[in-house]
Amino acid sequence: MDGNRRWAEQRGLSGTFGHSAGRMTIMPLLHLCSKLQIKVVSLFLFSTENWRRPSEEVDFLMEAFEDALRIEGEDLCR
């Protein structure tokens, strides 16, 4: 997913808000894929360039990935 931070900053919001908003848009899509019995979905969520971002932002993104997998993962794999 690309552009969530820029989207938020253009609106005077924090980059973390943009990342959270991006997560909120992708989860309904993943649930729809599950409902439609789409067995494989590929997402490009983090590039090698993202490691150059401030450590606080990288930590936030990693925690967001972990939270999403923990909260939604089991339901999505049914």
N, C-alpha and C positions, 0 to 999 in steps of 0.2 A: 504494500500500500504506500503510495507516494503522495506527498502534498498535504498531509493532515496538519503538520506544524505550520506550514506556510498559510494554509487556509485560516487557521486560528489567529495567527499573528496579523494577517490582513484585516481581521475584524477586531483587533485590539485585545485578543484573548491569549492566554498562555499556550505554549507549545504542548504542554501536557493535556490541556483541555482538548486540543486538536487530536491528539493521539487517542484520548478517551472517546471522543466523538467518532473517530474512525472505527474503533472497536464496536461501538453501538450500531454502526451501519453494516458491519460484516457479519455480526452474529445472526441477524434475521436471514441473511443470505445462506449461511451455513445450515440453519434449521430448515430452510426450504429445500436445500439440496438433500438433507437427510429424509425429509418427508417424501421427496420425489425418488427416493432410493438411489440417488447418485452416490456411487461407492467411493469415488476418488475425486478430491478437489485439491488443486494446488494453489497456494497463496505465496506471493513474494512479500514477505513482511519486514525483512531486515537485511540490508546490504552490508558489504564489507566497509563501505564508507561510513556507515552509521556508527562504527566503533570509534570514529574520530570526534563524535559529539561529546559534549560535557558528560562526565561520569554520572551526574545526577539524572540526566535524560536517558542514558543507556540503562541505568538501574531501573528507572520507571518503566521503560519498555519491556525489560526482561521480567519484571514483576507482573506487568499487565499480561504478558504471554502466559506466564505460569498460572495466574489467577483464572484466565479464560479457559485454559486446559483443565484446571481443577474443577471449576464451576460447571463448565459446559461440556467437557470432553466425554464423559460417560454417556450423557444423553445423546450427543451427536454420533456416537459409535454404535448406536442400536440399530 
